[in-house]
Amino acid sequence: ESDVRDRLTLESVRDSLIRQEDSIVFSLIERAKFPLNAPTYDPSYFLMPGSYGSLVELVVKQTEAVQAKAGRYENSEEHPFFPDDLPPSQVPPHKYPRVLNPAAVFVNVNKKIWDVYFNKLLPLFVAPGDDGIYASTAARDLECLQVLSRRIHYGKLVAEVKFRDEWKHYEPAIRARDKKTLMDLLTAPAVEKAVKKRVTKKASIFGQEVKVGDDSDENKGKYKVDPAVVSRFYGDWVIPLTKDVEVQYLLHRLD
Ligand SMILES: O=C(O)C(=O)C[C@]1(C(=O)O)C=C[C@@H](O)C=C1
């Protein structure tokens, strides 16, 4: 345990955030293989008995139920979108290192992530249209949601490291419930700028058509997911939500 605590540095958590960018960009590219496929999100398309709502809700709820049984949510880095009525883990407990304050489990912004992903992001990066392949579409959505949720809730770890490094500054603000000061303390504008630049670059590199034996420039500038959309999504949602998580976590840090 002490080992993990010691290895936790601002550099190591930032490295993890950088690595997670790859997963996020790739998941968006995978989802963008399919058009919007609106029936996936339409409860009236999916008319099975039971109260699942849309097809995507069925896929997410049932997958989370299976993964809960397999122990996924015993790990404090994982957050379910539908935490109510999840079955208990059925595997022997794994001794995850206790790094976060236990009050952290109650910080969960997945409702917001769900809303932003489906209502703000999706229409911007997938083509309009309907190819009928809804089950695969929902599976790709789940993948996107899970990697985004993981990244955004990683804010808890980021905040924990920052608190340990600078508790003298954070403690008074936490006791005063001063969200504005906490937000100012944890904000690093140069880092945010670098994150946005890097995801733009990743989206253009990962999303290029790679051809062998064709030197034409025909595909230049054609990307599977618009790099500008990814960058804006990070700037407008991913980073702000991560910061929300950081503030919420810090407010509970002394509980
Ligand atoms: O790297 C940090 O220090 C973070 O807190 C993460 C993050 C981000 O979401 O990428 C959020 C806030 C900071 O202003 C910079 C970057």
The ligand as a MOL file (V3000), in Angstrom:
LIG
                    3D

  0  0  0     0  0            999 V3000
M  V30 BEGIN CTAB
M  V30 COUNTS 16 16 0 0 0
M  V30 BEGIN ATOM
M  V30 1 O -3.0410 18.1000 -14.8100 0
M  V30 2 C -3.6560 18.6630 -13.9190 0
M  V30 3 O -3.1110 19.3620 -13.0650 0
M  V30 4 C -5.1020 18.5140 -13.8310 0
M  V30 5 O -5.6870 18.9210 -12.8570 0
M  V30 6 C -5.8410 17.9290 -14.9820 0
M  V30 7 C -6.3860 19.0150 -15.8860 0
M  V30 8 C -7.0780 18.2610 -17.0430 0
M  V30 9 O -8.2830 17.9800 -16.9180 0
M  V30 10 O -6.3980 17.9250 -18.0190 0
M  V30 11 C -7.3750 19.8380 -15.1330 0
M  V30 12 C -7.0370 21.0060 -14.5470 0
M  V30 13 C -5.7470 21.6960 -14.7780 0
M  V30 14 O -5.9740 23.0470 -15.0700 0
M  V30 15 C -4.9670 21.0490 -15.8300 0
M  V30 16 C -5.2990 19.8560 -16.4010 0
M  V30 END ATOM
M  V30 BEGIN BOND
M  V30 1 2 1 2
M  V30 2 1 2 3
M  V30 3 1 2 4
M  V30 4 2 4 5
M  V30 5 1 4 6
M  V30 6 1 6 7
M  V30 7 1 7 8
M  V30 8 1 7 11
M  V30 9 1 7 16
M  V30 10 2 8 9
M  V30 11 1 8 10
M  V30 12 2 11 12
M  V30 13 1 12 13
M  V30 14 1 13 14
M  V30 15 1 13 15
M  V30 16 2 15 16
M  V30 END BOND
M  V30 END CTAB
M  END
